[in-house]
Amino acid sequence: MVFQKFHFEEWKLGFQVELDRLKDQDQQTMHTEFLQTLTISHSIIKGIDGIAETYYTYDFKAHQFSNFINTAIQIEIVKDFKLDAGLNYGLQHTADKHYFLGASYRL
């Protein structure tokens, strides 16, 4: 996995490239997926960031792209610990839509 983050004053821009080996949902076999993201975030108020992201996956076995647009709010609870909530919105009829809650801690 490659992740890079750039800072432009109060704006943050990040991207990620990832290759995953995943279990098939309908069989006991595995498949490979490629994932790429582009993320932009900005502070709304102190301790709360708004995030917008676009990403796609490519399933090498099914030869299928899934494209998503995501939005989220991230709240810093204490230094290096954040909670976030948002929506992954799939653009194709085969790309699912998901709500999510998450937590992250930086060591």
C-alpha positions as CSV (number, residue, x, y, z in Angstrom):
1,M,0.0,0.0,0.0
2,V,1.2,3.5,-0.9
3,F,-0.2,6.5,0.9
4,Q,0.9,10.1,0.5
5,K,-0.4,13.2,2.0
6,F,0.3,16.8,1.0
7,H,-0.6,20.0,3.0
8,F,-1.6,23.3,1.3
9,E,-2.2,25.8,4.1
10,E,-5.4,24.4,5.7
11,W,-6.2,22.0,2.8
12,K,-4.9,18.4,2.8
13,L,-4.6,16.3,-0.3
14,G,-3.9,12.6,-0.2
15,F,-3.8,9.5,-2.4
16,Q,-3.4,5.8,-1.9
17,V,-2.7,2.9,-4.2
18,E,-3.3,-0.7,-3.0
19,L,-3.4,-4.2,-4.3
20,D,-5.5,-6.7,-2.3
21,R,-6.0,-10.5,-2.3
22,L,-9.7,-11.1,-1.3
23,K,-12.0,-14.0,-0.7
24,D,-14.8,-14.4,-3.2
25,Q,-18.3,-13.9,-1.8
26,D,-19.9,-16.8,-3.7
27,Q,-17.1,-19.3,-3.8
28,Q,-14.2,-20.6,-1.7
29,T,-11.7,-19.0,-4.0
30,M,-9.7,-15.7,-4.0
31,H,-9.4,-12.8,-6.4
32,T,-7.1,-9.8,-6.7
33,E,-8.4,-6.2,-6.6
34,F,-6.6,-2.9,-7.3
35,L,-7.7,0.2,-5.4
36,Q,-6.8,3.9,-5.9
37,T,-8.0,6.9,-4.0
38,L,-7.8,10.7,-4.1
39,T,-8.8,12.6,-1.0
40,I,-9.2,16.2,-0.1
41,S,-10.0,17.5,3.4
42,H,-10.3,20.9,5.1
43,S,-10.9,22.0,8.6
44,I,-14.5,23.1,9.2
45,I,-13.8,24.3,12.8
46,K,-11.0,23.4,15.2
47,G,-11.0,19.6,15.7
48,I,-13.5,18.9,12.9
49,D,-12.6,18.2,9.3
50,G,-14.8,17.7,6.2
51,I,-13.5,15.1,3.8
52,A,-14.3,14.4,0.1
53,E,-12.9,11.4,-1.7
54,T,-13.1,9.6,-5.0
55,Y,-11.9,6.0,-5.4
56,Y,-12.2,3.1,-7.7
57,T,-11.5,-0.6,-7.5
58,Y,-10.7,-3.0,-10.3
59,D,-11.5,-6.7,-9.8
60,F,-9.1,-8.6,-12.0
61,K,-11.2,-11.8,-11.9
62,A,-14.5,-10.2,-12.9
63,H,-12.8,-7.6,-15.1
64,Q,-15.0,-5.0,-13.4
65,F,-14.5,-1.4,-12.2
66,S,-16.4,0.0,-9.2
67,N,-16.3,3.8,-8.8
68,F,-17.2,5.7,-5.6
69,I,-17.6,9.2,-4.3
70,N,-17.3,9.5,-0.5
71,T,-18.0,12.2,2.0
72,A,-17.2,12.2,5.7
73,I,-16.8,14.2,8.9
74,Q,-13.8,13.5,11.1
75,I,-13.7,14.7,14.7
76,E,-10.5,14.8,16.8
77,I,-11.4,13.5,20.3
78,V,-7.9,13.8,21.7
79,K,-4.4,14.2,20.2
80,D,-3.9,11.3,17.7
81,F,-7.4,9.8,18.1
82,K,-10.2,10.6,15.7
83,L,-13.7,9.4,14.9
84,D,-15.3,9.6,11.5
85,A,-18.6,9.0,9.9
86,G,-19.7,9.2,6.2
87,L,-21.1,7.7,3.1
88,N,-19.4,5.7,0.3
89,Y,-21.7,6.3,-2.7
90,G,-21.2,3.7,-5.6
91,L,-21.6,5.3,-9.0
92,Q,-22.4,2.1,-11.0
93,H,-25.5,-0.1,-10.3
94,T,-23.0,-2.8,-9.3
95,A,-21.2,-0.5,-6.8
96,D,-22.7,-0.7,-3.3
97,K,-23.6,2.3,-1.2
98,H,-22.4,2.2,2.4
99,Y,-22.6,4.3,5.5
100,F,-19.6,4.0,7.8
101,L,-18.4,4.9,11.3
102,G,-14.7,4.6,12.1
103,A,-11.9,5.3,14.5
104,S,-8.2,5.9,14.0
105,Y,-5.3,6.2,16.3
106,R,-1.8,7.4,15.2
107,L,1.1,5.9,17.1
